[in-house]
Structure formats: structure tokens, C-alpha cells
Amino acid sequence: MTTTHSRSLETSLDSIGQSPKQWTEPDQFDLSSIADKNELSRRINSGSIRHSVDRVEAIADDLFELRHPDQRVDDKARLEFTSDIVGHGMEYGAWFHFPWSESVVRYPKVEDHQDLRTFRNKNLITHDEQVRLLGATAAIFGLSVGSNVAEQLVLSGIGGTVIMGDFDKLSPANTNRVKAGMPQVGMEKIDIVAIKTSEVDPYIKQVHLRDGITEAGLELLADNKPDIIFDEIDDLAMKARLRQFAADQKVPLVMATDLGDKSLIDVERYDIDKATEPFHGKVQGDDFERMLRGDLTEQEKSKYLIRILGVQHLTARILGSVIEIDKTLAGIPQLGTTASTGGSLATVAAREILLGRTMDSGRYVLSPRATLGLQRQTGVKEGLKTLGAFKTHMKNQAK
């Protein structure tokens, strides 16, 4: 390729421009309505809709098995059932316009869709339990690890309303634990999760707090009072504000933390236990008030973070990584496998809480290394050496 051609291609690519996708609430169309038909036709003719997705045959087939499991091998009964749905033509179900993909997609009507997408949850989750879970409002703050929580909540049929809070955009380094790729880099994390959520279930109401835990954000959160809150934020001041809100509003809070291969699930039952303390009492009194105001120095932030996590849960590799921050590392390393595990465990905890079953305040730890009987990553001598270096590092930080 010559330089001239290279420059020509460069110019061509630049002229295309960049337009990261943004979520906007999808519009719903009922094609038994003349007005909706006309508006959908107008959007197609204007070019704002360029693709259509219609899986009515697959919808009808699964609905048959859902409604008539005892007739699965009865081809005649299946054909009669599916032909009735397909025979309604374009008027069956609802059509949703997704602006981010310039597409219109057919979905079953809301009751059928909710039943279909939780079909395989039966009988592990009863019908009445699933209705309660679908009626809940879930709030997730911090959409790196939190994106895994959001994904599992939606797949589990938890949350007819989902509140998301994050002000950050996806970076290439996030793609080891956020299920997204280079085409999504530069997009706001809220948009990535919101688009996935709508495409699984466009009937879910979404509330977005794009500036994080601000005063305005907390007011909006109070107006859409959640039944459960998930804290996956890095900022300690925001963590403190979220706990103050949860205590004031008597809302349970769950936090999933990934430390190497280990998942920590913290449950704070502000809804039922008056004795519940933020961070299980690890940060109290004036220390908590200073954290709330954002008055901590960088050294104090490190100290309180380690206190919250518990030094006993920090492996030699994690301790060694803390020492290397701002030297050979830009932050604490995190694994996608652990983020996924934490998202799943947090969702199970939420399910038990929302269904009124026993889920006490406390910390719950899953160590795959212990469960699978894996060998130690570091020897005893190396571990002790790292621990000594870590203590020295923390003393130096405090000076």
C-alpha cells in the first residue's frame, strides 16, 4: 500500500466520524393501532429504522411448550397453537424501536414475555416468587463489577424497575470484567448495560443517575425508592453516602468485592435490623463522618479501604499489588471470573432478601482456591516477605 492510499483511507475513515451509541428509552408500537402503524412507517421511510427483527415463529413455539408441556410431542396441537399466534400477523405482541441499532424488534406481549424469559426458572422459583421478584426495584451503583450484577438480575427476572448509577466511560482495560469490546470503548457504562437490559426486556423501567451519588441523584433515588441497593463503587465518600441513604430509607444493601479469585459478599440489612452499622462497624463515628464529607487523605483512604476489606482476605499477590500501585500498576488488579462470580452471588443474596427469607447482615466469603483444593500461588517464605514489605509500605504511607 502506498502512502497516498494510506492517507486517502485515513481521510475516509475520519470523514465517517465517531458516534458512540447512547441508550434512549425504546418506543413501543401496537400495530393494531392505525396511528402506531403510520408512525412506524414514517420512521422506516425517514431512515431512522433500517433493520427489523421478527422471531414470531420461535416465540410461538416456546409459548406452546410453556403453556402445554404435556403436549410437546403432539405435532398437531403445536401447529394449531403456533398458527393461531402467527395468524395474527403484525398485530401480535409489541414492536420496539431501538434507536441505537436503527432497528425495530417484535416482542411477545408483556405477560407472555415475562413468562417466557423466566420459563426455565420454574419450579426452582415458583410463579408467585417470580412475580414478586419482577415487581421489585433494584439499584446498582458502579457498573464495572456492577455490570455483572445488573446482567444476573435481569437474567434472573429480578427488577421491573432498574436504577443504574455511574459517571464513567468504558476503557479498553475494563473489558476483562465488563462484557463489552472495542466497539463499545468510549461509551458510558450506563449505556452499555442499559442497551443490554432493554434488548433482553424492553418492558423494564430504567432510571439513570449519570452523575453518581450527588444530592440530585439521591433525591431521584428517593423518588424511585429501591427495594435493594448494590454498591460496586470505588469512591469511599460515595460508598458512605449510599449507606447513609440506605439507613435513612431502611433499604438493604449488598456489596460484592473481588479480591483475586476470592469473592466477598457484604450484606447490610438496614431494612430489618436497627443495629446494622455501615461497613459492619469497621468505620465509625468521626471517621465515618469524614469519609462522608470526602475529607480523607489518600493515605487514610488506603487505610480505611484495607480495614473494610479485612487484611486477612488479602493474598500475598494482592498485598504485593498494593505496594506496586503508581509504580508498575495503575490500580488493584481484578479478574473477570471473580467479577462474574460476585455478580451471581450478590444476585442470589438479593433474591433471598426480596423473598423474605433468611439473609442476615454479615460478610460471606467464597474462595474458589479452597473449594477446588488449588495449590498456593506463593510459598510461605515469599508470603511472609510480602507481608513485611506491605507493613513497611503502609507505615511509610502514614508518615
MIDRENSE-589721 format. One record per residue (C-alpha): residue number from 1; residue in three letters; x, y, z. Coordinates in steps of 0.02 Angstrom, whole numbers, plus 50000, padded with zeros to 5 digits. Example, Ala and Ser with C-alpha at 12.3 -4.5 7.8 and 13.67 -1.06 7.14 Angstrom:
BEGIN
+-----+------+-------+-------+-------+
: seq : type :     x :     y :     z :
+-----+------+-------+-------+-------+
:   1 :  ALA : 50615 : 49775 : 50390 :
:   2 :  SER : 50684 : 49947 : 50357 :
+-----+------+-------+-------+-------+
This chain:
BEGIN
+-----+------+-------+-------+-------+
: seq : type :     x :     y :     z :
+-----+------+-------+-------+-------+
:   1 :  MET : 50000 : 50000 : 50000 :
:   2 :  THR : 50071 : 50170 : 49953 :
:   3 :  THR : 50075 : 50322 : 50068 :
:   4 :  THR : 49948 : 50408 : 49955 :
:   5 :  HIS : 49824 : 50266 : 49976 :
:   6 :  SER : 49856 : 50264 : 50164 :
:   7 :  ARG : 49817 : 50449 : 50178 :
:   8 :  SER : 49663 : 50427 : 50071 :
:   9 :  LEU : 49598 : 50289 : 50185 :
:  10 :  GLU : 49639 : 50393 : 50338 :
:  11 :  THR : 49541 : 50538 : 50268 :
:  12 :  SER : 49396 : 50424 : 50225 :
:  13 :  LEU : 49391 : 50349 : 50400 :
:  14 :  ASP : 49398 : 50522 : 50479 :
:  15 :  SER : 49255 : 50581 : 50371 :
:  16 :  ILE : 49144 : 50440 : 50434 :
:  17 :  GLY : 49155 : 50512 : 50609 :
:  18 :  GLN : 49128 : 50426 : 50776 :
:  19 :  SER : 48960 : 50411 : 50861 :
:  20 :  PRO : 48963 : 50305 : 51020 :
:  21 :  LYS : 48792 : 50227 : 51048 :
:  22 :  GLN : 48681 : 50300 : 51181 :
:  23 :  TRP : 48530 : 50221 : 51262 :
:  24 :  THR : 48364 : 50308 : 51244 :
:  25 :  GLU : 48202 : 50233 : 51303 :
:  26 :  PRO : 48137 : 50122 : 51162 :
:  27 :  ASP : 47969 : 50170 : 51088 :
:  28 :  GLN : 47834 : 50036 : 51089 :
:  29 :  PHE : 47714 : 50010 : 50944 :
:  30 :  ASP : 47548 : 49918 : 50941 :
:  31 :  LEU : 47514 : 49877 : 50759 :
:  32 :  SER : 47329 : 49853 : 50790 :
:  33 :  SER : 47330 : 50044 : 50805 :
:  34 :  ILE : 47322 : 50145 : 50642 :
:  35 :  ALA : 47418 : 50288 : 50724 :
:  36 :  ASP : 47559 : 50171 : 50778 :
:  37 :  LYS : 47565 : 50091 : 50604 :
:  38 :  ASN : 47580 : 50262 : 50523 :
:  39 :  GLU : 47716 : 50319 : 50641 :
:  40 :  LEU : 47817 : 50160 : 50616 :
:  41 :  SER : 47801 : 50180 : 50427 :
:  42 :  ARG : 47859 : 50361 : 50441 :
:  43 :  ARG : 48015 : 50309 : 50537 :
:  44 :  ILE : 48055 : 50172 : 50411 :
:  45 :  ASN : 48034 : 50294 : 50266 :
:  46 :  SER : 48141 : 50426 : 50353 :
:  47 :  GLY : 48284 : 50302 : 50375 :
:  48 :  SER : 48284 : 50304 : 50566 :
:  49 :  ILE : 48236 : 50120 : 50559 :
:  50 :  ARG : 48345 : 50016 : 50442 :
:  51 :  HIS : 48326 : 49840 : 50513 :
:  52 :  SER : 48185 : 49731 : 50576 :
:  53 :  VAL : 48193 : 49575 : 50684 :
:  54 :  ASP : 48041 : 49463 : 50691 :
:  55 :  ARG : 48054 : 49296 : 50781 :
:  56 :  VAL : 47867 : 49263 : 50798 :
:  57 :  GLU : 47883 : 49078 : 50750 :
:  58 :  ALA : 48012 : 49047 : 50888 :
:  59 :  ILE : 47905 : 49146 : 51010 :
:  60 :  ALA : 47750 : 49043 : 50967 :
:  61 :  ASP : 47846 : 48879 : 50979 :
:  62 :  ASP : 47914 : 48917 : 51153 :
:  63 :  LEU : 47746 : 48981 : 51211 :
:  64 :  PHE : 47668 : 48816 : 51160 :
:  65 :  GLU : 47792 : 48718 : 51266 :
:  66 :  LEU : 47768 : 48839 : 51410 :
:  67 :  ARG : 47578 : 48828 : 51407 :
:  68 :  HIS : 47561 : 48645 : 51356 :
:  69 :  PRO : 47712 : 48546 : 51417 :
:  70 :  ASP : 47608 : 48387 : 51417 :
:  71 :  GLN : 47582 : 48403 : 51227 :
:  72 :  ARG : 47762 : 48433 : 51174 :
:  73 :  VAL : 47764 : 48282 : 51057 :
:  74 :  ASP : 47591 : 48320 : 50985 :
:  75 :  ASP : 47634 : 48400 : 50818 :
:  76 :  LYS : 47452 : 48436 : 50776 :
:  77 :  ALA : 47422 : 48529 : 50939 :
:  78 :  ARG : 47586 : 48625 : 50917 :
:  79 :  LEU : 47538 : 48677 : 50740 :
:  80 :  GLU : 47364 : 48735 : 50793 :
:  81 :  PHE : 47435 : 48839 : 50936 :
:  82 :  THR : 47577 : 48919 : 50838 :
:  83 :  SER : 47468 : 48951 : 50684 :
:  84 :  ASP : 47346 : 49048 : 50792 :
:  85 :  ILE : 47484 : 49166 : 50851 :
:  86 :  VAL : 47567 : 49184 : 50681 :
:  87 :  GLY : 47395 : 49210 : 50605 :
:  88 :  HIS : 47375 : 49373 : 50698 :
:  89 :  GLY : 47504 : 49442 : 50577 :
:  90 :  MET : 47595 : 49600 : 50628 :
:  91 :  GLU : 47469 : 49635 : 50766 :
:  92 :  TYR : 47529 : 49502 : 50889 :
:  93 :  GLY : 47639 : 49567 : 51031 :
:  94 :  ALA : 47728 : 49734 : 51029 :
:  95 :  TRP : 47861 : 49810 : 50918 :
:  96 :  PHE : 48002 : 49910 : 50995 :
:  97 :  HIS : 48111 : 50037 : 50906 :
:  98 :  PHE : 48291 : 50032 : 50968 :
:  99 :  PRO : 48373 : 50193 : 50904 :
: 100 :  TRP : 48549 : 50134 : 50947 :
: 101 :  SER : 48538 : 49994 : 50818 :
: 102 :  GLU : 48414 : 50079 : 50700 :
: 103 :  SER : 48305 : 49926 : 50719 :
: 104 :  VAL : 48128 : 49877 : 50761 :
: 105 :  VAL : 48103 : 49712 : 50852 :
: 106 :  ARG : 47947 : 49611 : 50889 :
: 107 :  TYR : 47922 : 49551 : 51069 :
: 108 :  PRO : 47782 : 49449 : 51146 :
: 109 :  LYS : 47652 : 49548 : 51243 :
: 110 :  VAL : 47717 : 49591 : 51416 :
: 111 :  GLU : 47639 : 49445 : 51512 :
: 112 :  ASP : 47698 : 49318 : 51384 :
: 113 :  HIS : 47872 : 49394 : 51378 :
: 114 :  GLN : 47894 : 49389 : 51566 :
: 115 :  ASP : 47835 : 49209 : 51570 :
: 116 :  LEU : 47948 : 49158 : 51425 :
: 117 :  ARG : 48107 : 49236 : 51488 :
: 118 :  THR : 48085 : 49157 : 51660 :
: 119 :  PHE : 48022 : 48992 : 51587 :
: 120 :  ARG : 48174 : 48892 : 51642 :
: 121 :  ASN : 48167 : 48962 : 51819 :
: 122 :  LYS : 48014 : 48854 : 51852 :
: 123 :  ASN : 48000 : 48764 : 51977 :
: 124 :  LEU : 48161 : 48820 : 52060 :
: 125 :  ILE : 48073 : 48986 : 52080 :
: 126 :  THR : 47884 : 48974 : 52099 :
: 127 :  HIS : 47764 : 49080 : 51996 :
: 128 :  ASP : 47717 : 49187 : 52147 :
: 129 :  GLU : 47900 : 49211 : 52192 :
: 130 :  GLN : 47942 : 49262 : 52015 :
: 131 :  VAL : 47801 : 49390 : 52014 :
: 132 :  ARG : 47870 : 49466 : 52174 :
: 133 :  LEU : 48046 : 49473 : 52103 :
: 134 :  LEU : 47987 : 49552 : 51941 :
: 135 :  GLY : 47894 : 49684 : 52041 :
: 136 :  ALA : 48049 : 49739 : 52138 :
: 137 :  THR : 48154 : 49895 : 52109 :
: 138 :  ALA : 48342 : 49865 : 52110 :
: 139 :  ALA : 48476 : 50000 : 52114 :
: 140 :  ILE : 48654 : 49963 : 52056 :
: 141 :  PHE : 48796 : 50088 : 52078 :
: 142 :  GLY : 48963 : 50060 : 51991 :
: 143 :  LEU : 48948 : 49969 : 51826 :
: 144 :  SER : 49114 : 49878 : 51808 :
: 145 :  VAL : 49088 : 49737 : 51933 :
: 146 :  GLY : 48909 : 49805 : 51944 :
: 147 :  SER : 48879 : 49765 : 51761 :
: 148 :  ASN : 48889 : 49581 : 51810 :
: 149 :  VAL : 48762 : 49611 : 51949 :
: 150 :  ALA : 48646 : 49700 : 51827 :
: 151 :  GLU : 48661 : 49561 : 51699 :
: 152 :  GLN : 48621 : 49425 : 51826 :
: 153 :  LEU : 48474 : 49523 : 51897 :
: 154 :  VAL : 48396 : 49544 : 51726 :
: 155 :  LEU : 48427 : 49363 : 51675 :
: 156 :  SER : 48351 : 49306 : 51841 :
: 157 :  GLY : 48195 : 49411 : 51816 :
: 158 :  ILE : 48232 : 49523 : 51966 :
: 159 :  GLY : 48177 : 49703 : 51949 :
: 160 :  GLY : 48036 : 49776 : 51847 :
: 161 :  THR : 48124 : 49941 : 51881 :
: 162 :  VAL : 48314 : 49952 : 51875 :
: 163 :  ILE : 48409 : 50106 : 51935 :
: 164 :  MET : 48588 : 50123 : 51873 :
: 165 :  GLY : 48720 : 50246 : 51933 :
: 166 :  ASP : 48890 : 50276 : 51854 :
: 167 :  PHE : 48977 : 50427 : 51777 :
: 168 :  ASP : 49118 : 50331 : 51694 :
: 169 :  LYS : 49151 : 50276 : 51515 :
: 170 :  LEU : 49215 : 50107 : 51459 :
: 171 :  SER : 49402 : 50097 : 51434 :
: 172 :  PRO : 49499 : 49957 : 51349 :
: 173 :  ALA : 49562 : 49899 : 51521 :
: 174 :  ASN : 49381 : 49874 : 51580 :
: 175 :  THR : 49348 : 49739 : 51451 :
: 176 :  ASN : 49419 : 49599 : 51560 :
: 177 :  ARG : 49267 : 49612 : 51676 :
: 178 :  VAL : 49134 : 49709 : 51578 :
: 179 :  LYS : 49055 : 49606 : 51439 :
: 180 :  ALA : 49093 : 49729 : 51300 :
: 181 :  GLY : 49226 : 49753 : 51167 :
: 182 :  MET : 49319 : 49885 : 51070 :
: 183 :  PRO : 49162 : 49945 : 50978 :
: 184 :  GLN : 49093 : 49998 : 51148 :
: 185 :  VAL : 49252 : 50084 : 51212 :
: 186 :  GLY : 49211 : 50267 : 51245 :
: 187 :  MET : 49028 : 50229 : 51280 :
: 188 :  GLU : 48959 : 50271 : 51450 :
: 189 :  LYS : 48948 : 50112 : 51554 :
: 190 :  ILE : 48766 : 50153 : 51591 :
: 191 :  ASP : 48727 : 50149 : 51405 :
: 192 :  ILE : 48812 : 49980 : 51382 :
: 193 :  VAL : 48713 : 49900 : 51524 :
: 194 :  ALA : 48552 : 49992 : 51479 :
: 195 :  ILE : 48556 : 49932 : 51298 :
: 196 :  LYS : 48583 : 49751 : 51351 :
: 197 :  THR : 48443 : 49767 : 51478 :
: 198 :  SER : 48319 : 49838 : 51352 :
: 199 :  GLU : 48360 : 49706 : 51223 :
: 200 :  VAL : 48327 : 49567 : 51349 :
: 201 :  ASP : 48169 : 49651 : 51416 :
: 202 :  PRO : 48111 : 49819 : 51345 :
: 203 :  TYR : 47968 : 49821 : 51471 :
: 204 :  ILE : 48091 : 49854 : 51614 :
: 205 :  LYS : 48084 : 50034 : 51676 :
: 206 :  GLN : 48257 : 50111 : 51686 :
: 207 :  VAL : 48314 : 50259 : 51791 :
: 208 :  HIS : 48489 : 50326 : 51760 :
: 209 :  LEU : 48599 : 50427 : 51877 :
: 210 :  ARG : 48739 : 50480 : 51762 :
: 211 :  ASP : 48825 : 50593 : 51890 :
: 212 :  GLY : 48840 : 50462 : 52027 :
: 213 :  ILE : 48788 : 50489 : 52208 :
: 214 :  THR : 48755 : 50677 : 52206 :
: 215 :  GLU : 48620 : 50768 : 52305 :
: 216 :  ALA : 48511 : 50771 : 52149 :
: 217 :  GLY : 48547 : 50588 : 52120 :
: 218 :  LEU : 48496 : 50543 : 52298 :
: 219 :  GLU : 48334 : 50640 : 52277 :
: 220 :  LEU : 48296 : 50543 : 52117 :
: 221 :  LEU : 48340 : 50383 : 52208 :
: 222 :  ALA : 48219 : 50427 : 52348 :
: 223 :  ASP : 48082 : 50466 : 52221 :
: 224 :  ASN : 48107 : 50291 : 52148 :
: 225 :  LYS : 48140 : 50206 : 52315 :
: 226 :  PRO : 48230 : 50041 : 52282 :
: 227 :  ASP : 48192 : 49878 : 52370 :
: 228 :  ILE : 48377 : 49835 : 52367 :
: 229 :  ILE : 48540 : 49929 : 52332 :
: 230 :  PHE : 48702 : 49860 : 52262 :
: 231 :  ASP : 48863 : 49954 : 52300 :
: 232 :  GLU : 49001 : 49923 : 52172 :
: 233 :  ILE : 49079 : 50098 : 52184 :
: 234 :  ASP : 49265 : 50130 : 52210 :
: 235 :  ASP : 49246 : 50303 : 52290 :
: 236 :  LEU : 49237 : 50292 : 52481 :
: 237 :  ALA : 49137 : 50453 : 52503 :
: 238 :  MET : 49004 : 50387 : 52383 :
: 239 :  LYS : 49003 : 50220 : 52475 :
: 240 :  ALA : 48971 : 50313 : 52638 :
: 241 :  ARG : 48832 : 50420 : 52561 :
: 242 :  LEU : 48749 : 50265 : 52491 :
: 243 :  ARG : 48749 : 50183 : 52663 :
: 244 :  GLN : 48680 : 50338 : 52746 :
: 245 :  PHE : 48539 : 50338 : 52618 :
: 246 :  ALA : 48507 : 50152 : 52644 :
: 247 :  ALA : 48500 : 50176 : 52834 :
: 248 :  ASP : 48384 : 50327 : 52821 :
: 249 :  GLN : 48268 : 50241 : 52697 :
: 250 :  LYS : 48281 : 50068 : 52778 :
: 251 :  VAL : 48339 : 49982 : 52618 :
: 252 :  PRO : 48450 : 49826 : 52619 :
: 253 :  LEU : 48621 : 49847 : 52539 :
: 254 :  VAL : 48732 : 49715 : 52458 :
: 255 :  MET : 48914 : 49738 : 52406 :
: 256 :  ALA : 49013 : 49613 : 52302 :
: 257 :  THR : 49202 : 49635 : 52311 :
: 258 :  ASP : 49327 : 49537 : 52208 :
: 259 :  LEU : 49498 : 49505 : 52283 :
: 260 :  GLY : 49598 : 49398 : 52164 :
: 261 :  ASP : 49498 : 49236 : 52148 :
: 262 :  LYS : 49404 : 49270 : 52310 :
: 263 :  SER : 49229 : 49347 : 52316 :
: 264 :  LEU : 49169 : 49442 : 52469 :
: 265 :  ILE : 48982 : 49473 : 52484 :
: 266 :  ASP : 48936 : 49602 : 52615 :
: 267 :  VAL : 48753 : 49613 : 52668 :
: 268 :  GLU : 48690 : 49760 : 52771 :
: 269 :  ARG : 48507 : 49738 : 52823 :
: 270 :  TYR : 48455 : 49916 : 52860 :
: 271 :  ASP : 48277 : 49862 : 52822 :
: 272 :  ILE : 48255 : 49743 : 52969 :
: 273 :  ASP : 48399 : 49767 : 53091 :
: 274 :  LYS : 48416 : 49933 : 53185 :
: 275 :  ALA : 48587 : 49878 : 53246 :
: 276 :  THR : 48657 : 49870 : 53069 :
: 277 :  GLU : 48812 : 49981 : 53054 :
: 278 :  PRO : 48895 : 50044 : 52894 :
: 279 :  PHE : 49035 : 49928 : 52839 :
: 280 :  HIS : 48989 : 49812 : 52985 :
: 281 :  GLY : 49058 : 49942 : 53107 :
: 282 :  LYS : 49233 : 49943 : 53033 :
: 283 :  VAL : 49222 : 50133 : 53007 :
: 284 :  GLN : 49131 : 50228 : 53144 :
: 285 :  GLY : 49099 : 50398 : 53222 :
: 286 :  ASP : 49208 : 50540 : 53163 :
: 287 :  ASP : 49298 : 50427 : 53040 :
: 288 :  PHE : 49133 : 50389 : 52952 :
: 289 :  GLU : 49082 : 50572 : 52953 :
: 290 :  ARG : 49248 : 50623 : 52874 :
: 291 :  MET : 49228 : 50486 : 52745 :
: 292 :  LEU : 49052 : 50550 : 52711 :
: 293 :  ARG : 49118 : 50727 : 52681 :
: 294 :  GLY : 49261 : 50665 : 52572 :
: 295 :  ASP : 49391 : 50737 : 52692 :
: 296 :  LEU : 49509 : 50588 : 52693 :
: 297 :  THR : 49688 : 50598 : 52631 :
: 298 :  GLU : 49748 : 50470 : 52504 :
: 299 :  GLN : 49842 : 50378 : 52642 :
: 300 :  GLU : 49685 : 50373 : 52750 :
: 301 :  LYS : 49583 : 50309 : 52604 :
: 302 :  SER : 49703 : 50163 : 52585 :
: 303 :  LYS : 49698 : 50128 : 52771 :
: 304 :  TYR : 49508 : 50127 : 52782 :
: 305 :  LEU : 49490 : 50026 : 52623 :
: 306 :  ILE : 49602 : 49890 : 52692 :
: 307 :  ARG : 49507 : 49897 : 52857 :
: 308 :  ILE : 49342 : 49875 : 52764 :
: 309 :  LEU : 49407 : 49731 : 52658 :
: 310 :  GLY : 49497 : 49644 : 52801 :
: 311 :  VAL : 49682 : 49612 : 52786 :
: 312 :  GLN : 49651 : 49426 : 52815 :
: 313 :  HIS : 49567 : 49418 : 52644 :
: 314 :  LEU : 49715 : 49495 : 52553 :
: 315 :  THR : 49828 : 49367 : 52472 :
: 316 :  ALA : 50014 : 49392 : 52450 :
: 317 :  ARG : 49984 : 49440 : 52269 :
: 318 :  ILE : 49854 : 49570 : 52319 :
: 319 :  LEU : 49969 : 49641 : 52454 :
: 320 :  GLY : 50112 : 49647 : 52330 :
: 321 :  SER : 50000 : 49735 : 52205 :
: 322 :  VAL : 49955 : 49870 : 52332 :
: 323 :  ILE : 50140 : 49908 : 52353 :
: 324 :  GLU : 50160 : 49923 : 52164 :
: 325 :  ILE : 50019 : 50048 : 52135 :
: 326 :  ASP : 50086 : 50205 : 52048 :
: 327 :  LYS : 50248 : 50110 : 52013 :
: 328 :  THR : 50214 : 49962 : 51900 :
: 329 :  LEU : 50024 : 49960 : 51922 :
: 330 :  ALA : 49889 : 50092 : 51898 :
: 331 :  GLY : 49768 : 50008 : 52019 :
: 332 :  ILE : 49718 : 49848 : 52107 :
: 333 :  PRO : 49707 : 49706 : 51981 :
: 334 :  GLN : 49538 : 49624 : 51957 :
: 335 :  LEU : 49486 : 49463 : 51870 :
: 336 :  GLY : 49335 : 49444 : 51758 :
: 337 :  THR : 49299 : 49271 : 51828 :
: 338 :  THR : 49284 : 49342 : 52003 :
: 339 :  ALA : 49176 : 49487 : 51945 :
: 340 :  SER : 49056 : 49363 : 51866 :
: 341 :  THR : 49053 : 49255 : 52023 :
: 342 :  GLY : 49022 : 49407 : 52133 :
: 343 :  GLY : 48880 : 49464 : 52021 :
: 344 :  SER : 48798 : 49293 : 52034 :
: 345 :  LEU : 48819 : 49280 : 52224 :
: 346 :  ALA : 48753 : 49457 : 52251 :
: 347 :  THR : 48601 : 49414 : 52145 :
: 348 :  VAL : 48565 : 49257 : 52246 :
: 349 :  ALA : 48578 : 49359 : 52407 :
: 350 :  ALA : 48458 : 49487 : 52334 :
: 351 :  ARG : 48334 : 49352 : 52286 :
: 352 :  GLU : 48330 : 49284 : 52463 :
: 353 :  ILE : 48309 : 49458 : 52537 :
: 354 :  LEU : 48170 : 49508 : 52418 :
: 355 :  LEU : 48076 : 49346 : 52451 :
: 356 :  GLY : 48085 : 49374 : 52638 :
: 357 :  ARG : 48196 : 49226 : 52675 :
: 358 :  THR : 48339 : 49223 : 52799 :
: 359 :  MET : 48487 : 49327 : 52741 :
: 360 :  ASP : 48574 : 49404 : 52890 :
: 361 :  SER : 48688 : 49554 : 52893 :
: 362 :  GLY : 48868 : 49499 : 52881 :
: 363 :  ARG : 49010 : 49453 : 52766 :
: 364 :  TYR : 49004 : 49295 : 52660 :
: 365 :  VAL : 49163 : 49232 : 52576 :
: 366 :  LEU : 49185 : 49116 : 52428 :
: 367 :  SER : 49361 : 49056 : 52392 :
: 368 :  PRO : 49374 : 48952 : 52233 :
: 369 :  ARG : 49551 : 48905 : 52283 :
: 370 :  ALA : 49484 : 48824 : 52442 :
: 371 :  THR : 49331 : 48749 : 52356 :
: 372 :  LEU : 49434 : 48671 : 52216 :
: 373 :  GLY : 49581 : 48625 : 52326 :
: 374 :  LEU : 49704 : 48726 : 52222 :
: 375 :  GLN : 49887 : 48741 : 52269 :
: 376 :  ARG : 49953 : 48901 : 52347 :
: 377 :  GLN : 50007 : 49035 : 52225 :
: 378 :  THR : 50154 : 49086 : 52334 :
: 379 :  GLY : 50262 : 48994 : 52459 :
: 380 :  VAL : 50258 : 49030 : 52646 :
: 381 :  LYS : 50427 : 49121 : 52645 :
: 382 :  GLU : 50377 : 49229 : 52496 :
: 383 :  GLY : 50210 : 49267 : 52578 :
: 384 :  LEU : 50290 : 49322 : 52742 :
: 385 :  LYS : 50415 : 49428 : 52647 :
: 386 :  THR : 50274 : 49514 : 52552 :
: 387 :  LEU : 50176 : 49543 : 52713 :
: 388 :  GLY : 50328 : 49625 : 52792 :
: 389 :  ALA : 50352 : 49736 : 52639 :
: 390 :  PHE : 50167 : 49782 : 52644 :
: 391 :  LYS : 50176 : 49834 : 52828 :
: 392 :  THR : 50328 : 49942 : 52790 :
: 393 :  HIS : 50237 : 50017 : 52642 :
: 394 :  MET : 50086 : 50063 : 52749 :
: 395 :  LYS : 50197 : 50141 : 52883 :
: 396 :  ASN : 50285 : 50246 : 52752 :
: 397 :  GLN : 50118 : 50300 : 52682 :
: 398 :  ALA : 50062 : 50358 : 52854 :
: 399 :  LYS : 50215 : 50472 : 52877 :
+-----+------+-------+-------+-------+
